[in-house]
Amino acid sequence: MSTPAHLDPAVIDRMLDDATTWAVVGLSGNPGRTAYEIAALLQRRGKKIVPIHPSAPVVLGEQGYATLADVPFPIDVVDVFRRSEDAGRFADEAVAIGAGGVWFQLGVVDEAAFERTTAAGVPMVMDTCPAIEWRKRGR
């Protein structure tokens, strides 16, 4: 059984190992939300997080931005915590700002967005979580 393209182990490893700045779409200051928990994990793993939320809150000590286009520095990975039907536009925005990669969280699937993003030369992971992938790799 082959690995689906959206779960390419080489792409996952590159993002987990090499990407340092992660924009977390949907991150608010609510510690009860999964996005908050994963952003905190990313920080513990040495990643810089960038909250992306319409109200642009400061979360986990990092200034938030209302949109990806508002971020004044390069983004390595755009990590999307949105419903599947809303997620594709964030993949498109990630491509537009020159992000290094896109990660759709567990349960977030948009095959058309995957095709558009990878066709534009931007690696993408879909329907998994960094916490799960680090655990799988024994890290």
C-alpha positions in Angstrom: 0.0 0.0 0.0 1.5 3.3 -1.1 1.6 6.4 1.0 -0.9 9.1 -0.1 0.9 12.1 -1.7 -0.5 14.4 1.0 1.3 12.4 3.7 4.7 12.2 2.0 7.2 11.3 4.8 10.0 13.3 3.1 7.8 16.5 3.0 6.7 15.9 6.6 10.2 15.4 7.8 11.4 18.6 6.0 8.7 20.6 7.6 9.2 19.2 11.1 13.0 19.4 11.0 13.8 22.5 8.9 10.8 24.9 9.1 11.3 27.4 11.9 8.5 29.9 11.4 4.9 28.5 11.5 1.9 30.7 10.9 -1.0 29.1 12.7 -4.3 30.0 11.0 -7.2 30.1 13.5 -5.0 30.5 16.6 -6.7 32.4 19.4 -5.9 32.9 23.0 -8.2 30.0 24.1 -6.1 27.4 25.7 -8.9 24.8 25.4 -8.6 24.8 21.6 -6.4 22.3 19.7 -4.7 25.1 17.7 -3.5 26.6 21.0 -2.2 23.2 22.2 -0.3 22.5 19.0 1.1 26.1 18.8 2.5 25.6 22.3 4.0 22.3 21.2 5.6 23.9 18.2 7.1 26.5 20.5 8.4 23.8 22.9 10.0 22.2 19.8 11.9 25.5 19.0 9.5 26.9 16.4 8.4 30.5 16.1 4.7 30.7 15.9 2.7 33.5 14.2 -1.0 33.6 15.2 -3.3 34.3 12.3 -6.7 35.3 13.5 -9.1 38.1 12.4 -8.8 39.9 15.8 -4.9 39.5 15.7 -4.4 38.7 19.3 -1.1 38.2 21.1 -1.0 34.4 21.8 1.7 32.5 23.6 3.7 35.8 23.7 3.7 36.2 19.9 2.0 39.1 18.0 -0.9 37.9 15.9 -1.9 39.2 12.5 -5.3 39.4 10.9 -4.2 37.8 7.6 -1.2 36.0 6.2 -0.6 39.0 3.9 -0.1 41.2 7.0 2.9 39.2 8.3 6.0 41.3 7.6 8.5 38.5 7.5 8.8 35.1 5.7 6.7 32.1 6.8 8.1 28.6 6.5 4.8 26.7 7.1 1.2 27.8 7.1 -0.6 25.5 9.5 -4.3 25.6 9.0 -6.9 24.9 11.7 -10.0 25.6 9.8 -12.9 23.5 8.4 -12.1 21.7 5.1 -14.6 23.9 3.2 -12.7 27.1 4.4 -9.1 25.8 4.3 -8.4 26.1 0.6 -8.3 29.9 0.6 -5.5 29.8 3.2 -3.5 27.4 1.0 -4.0 29.9 -1.9 -2.9 32.8 0.4 0.2 30.8 1.5 1.2 30.4 -2.1 0.6 34.1 -2.8 2.8 35.2 0.1 5.6 32.8 -0.9 5.3 30.5 2.2 7.6 27.5 2.2 4.9 24.9 2.9 1.3 24.3 3.9 0.0 22.0 6.6 -3.7 21.1 6.9 -4.4 19.7 10.3 -6.0 16.3 11.2 -9.5 16.1 9.6 -8.8 19.1 7.2 -9.0 17.8 3.6 -9.2 19.7 0.4 -7.9 17.7 -2.6 -8.3 20.6 -5.0 -6.3 22.9 -2.7 -3.6 20.2 -2.5 -3.4 20.0 -6.3 -3.2 23.8 -6.7 -0.7 24.3 -3.9 1.7 21.5 -5.1 1.3 22.5 -8.7 2.5 26.0 -7.6 5.6 24.3 -6.2 4.7 24.6 -2.6 4.9 21.3 -0.6 1.8 20.4 1.4 0.8 18.0 4.1 -2.9 17.3 4.7 -5.0 15.5 7.3 -2.4 15.0 10.1 -0.9 16.8 13.0 2.7 17.7 13.9 2.2 16.1 17.3 1.1 12.8 15.6 4.0 12.9 13.2 6.6 13.6 15.8 5.2 10.7 17.9 5.3 8.4 14.9 9.0 9.3 14.4 9.8 8.7 18.1 10.6 12.3 18.7 
